[in-house]
Amino acid sequence: MITTVTTVTTITTFAVLGLTGAISIATVVLLRLFLTTKELAGASRLGFSLRIAKFVSVGILPLVMVFAVIVAMKIVGVLA
């Protein structure tokens, strides 16, 4: 019984860590994509490009906040 519980706990822990890693990678990739798109669209003076830059700006702040939490949790993990 103890072996089964330990095995299930270990598998669950690895699954959660895998999901957390995937979400972290997706967040960082999306943040980089939004920042690059904003820079490139903002460099142009066309109306459509400026609208794209404004549209992308909406998602940048939440992604920066999530990125800060990811970095903070990695630092806490290293120090603990």
C-alpha positions in Angstrom: 0.0 0.0 0.0 2.8 2.5 0.9 4.6 1.6 -2.3 1.5 2.4 -4.4 0.9 5.7 -2.7 4.6 6.7 -3.1 4.6 5.8 -6.8 1.4 7.7 -7.4 2.7 10.7 -5.5 6.0 10.6 -7.5 4.2 10.3 -10.9 1.8 13.2 -9.9 4.7 15.4 -8.9 6.5 14.8 -12.2 3.3 15.5 -14.2 2.7 18.8 -12.4 6.4 19.8 -12.9 6.1 19.0 -16.5 2.9 21.1 -16.9 4.5 24.0 -15.0 7.5 23.9 -17.3 5.4 23.8 -20.4 3.3 26.8 -19.2 6.5 28.6 -18.3 8.0 28.0 -21.7 4.8 29.0 -23.5 4.6 32.2 -21.5 8.1 33.2 -22.3 7.7 32.5 -26.0 4.5 34.4 -26.2 6.0 37.4 -24.3 8.9 37.5 -26.7 6.6 37.2 -29.7 4.4 40.1 -28.4 7.4 42.3 -27.7 8.9 41.7 -31.1 5.6 42.3 -32.8 5.1 45.5 -30.9 8.6 46.8 -31.8 8.3 45.9 -35.5 4.7 47.2 -35.8 5.5 50.4 -33.9 8.4 51.2 -36.2 6.1 51.7 -39.1 3.8 54.7 -39.4 1.0 53.0 -41.2 -2.4 53.0 -39.4 -2.7 49.2 -39.5 0.7 48.7 -38.0 0.0 51.1 -35.2 -3.3 49.3 -34.4 -1.4 46.0 -34.3 1.1 47.6 -31.9 -1.7 48.8 -29.6 -3.5 45.5 -29.8 -0.4 43.6 -28.8 0.4 46.0 -25.9 -2.7 44.8 -24.1 -1.3 41.4 -23.5 2.3 42.4 -22.6 1.7 43.6 -19.0 0.0 40.3 -17.8 2.7 38.3 -19.5 5.4 40.4 -17.8 3.7 39.8 -14.5 3.6 36.0 -15.1 7.3 36.1 -16.1 8.2 37.9 -12.9 6.4 35.2 -10.9 8.2 32.5 -12.8 11.5 34.1 -12.1 10.7 34.6 -8.4 9.7 31.0 -8.1 12.9 29.8 -9.7 14.9 32.0 -7.3 13.0 30.6 -4.3 13.6 27.1 -5.6 17.3 27.7 -5.9 17.6 29.3 -2.5 15.4 26.7 -0.7 
